[in-house]
Amino acid sequence: MLALIFYFAPNLGWLWAIPALFICAVVAAWGLWPVVKAGVPSKDAVIRFLAESGKRQFYSISLVLMGILIGSIISHRDSISLSVTKGTGPIIWNFDEAASGRGYFLNLQKPSNGGEVMVSSFGAHGKNNSSEPINDFEGYIRSDLTNETAPLYLIALESSATNVCSPSAPTLPKDTSGIPPFADFDIVSSKKPFYVNIISEGAQPVSNFMSRFVPFTVVVRYSGKTYQRQFSKAEVDKQVALLEKLAGPITIPHVVRKESAPPVSLPPLATPRPPATTSPDITGKIPGQ
């Protein structure tokens, strides 16, 4: 029981483990009672205990420990990718989860004409895991090749928003009211709203991004401390490979529309704007410079 408690307590919280620890102490006292009831146990009493009830308890504990060991070995590969980044203060991040291929840390798009994958920005999800707001958040991404930087924005709703489906926009942290207690939030390195067409709004080919910016490091500051996480070339390659796989030919049975079906007309998500002639890319520079 003690082994199970210490194995699961980091995820369940130590407050929940206190009652279980008390139960363990009671069970242990009950099991050892034949030895301690006479005061200082004699050598013969200890040997007799180990040969009888103690022997049965030893076998039970061994089975529990063996189960934990086997379960740990089986789940070790997945536990790395499913766990959030630890050691980052009151905010927990999905950096490790995304880098392992369970999500995205780059906003990517595959052109319909089959061209090269385009990169618009870095993106990550965080959660304020404390009961206190965070009002001093700031951050940037930095190229480990050139030391170029791009600021990080918080995805924020308008103060007049009626629900979470209301349009949101990348906003500098200083222009927000901070991160509330226990709030989930997202950060990006582009000030372009997510609903624009990134191919015509300043995205850059992945080859250009790789040659100029990768590997790169995310630097975030809050609660008086600075935290960093580097994303390697291999991790970026995994992101691109994941998108290429999703953008490839459909290989599972699926329903298709007939050519004679009425055309689909979708309402625009935002007011159309003329494409910009020049637009900063992820590094904050004008493409072509």
C-alpha angles and dihedrals in degrees: 000000000000091000091052092049095051090044096054102027095089089062100035097041128249093258089068091047095059095076090046091050089052090052089050090053092050093048091047092050091049092049094047095043094101088060101042102036092086094052115244105026117237124228091250091052092053092048091048091049093050091048094051126022094000090058092054091048091050091055092049093050091047091054091050092050092047090052091051091049094050092045091050092051093048095046098038095096094051096039090065094056097038096051122090122236109278132203095047101117121239093347122075117201137199092225095119094040093053094042090055091059099261092112145349131282092173125061102228135177132191114215114237090233090064095253128146120306112265126219120210104169151325116269136184141169124231140177128208098227095188136083091239128081120244111228101163101061118144136146150154142194118243130200111233088206102054105007089238113153138203123194123244121237130203117230101237139177125226113264088243094054113132098201143358090269090068115110115276131193140199107266133182109252091240088061093056133072091246132255112306122223114285091002124153113219144164133228129202136179096223127074091210114110114250094243097064123098101261093199090066096033105068104289117149133217113267091238090060091047092049094049095046108031114019129131095038137173130223112219119191129175127197140134088027095299138097124225128189135193123182122212112207130213089253091056092049090049089054090053093052092045090052092053092045089054093050091046093050127099116305108253100178128079111273142163118256133192121246116247088241093057117116112268118261116246115193123189114241116260091217140011107283115249129192112259114262116247091218127017133173117253128218092291093053094249129118112258111256096029 
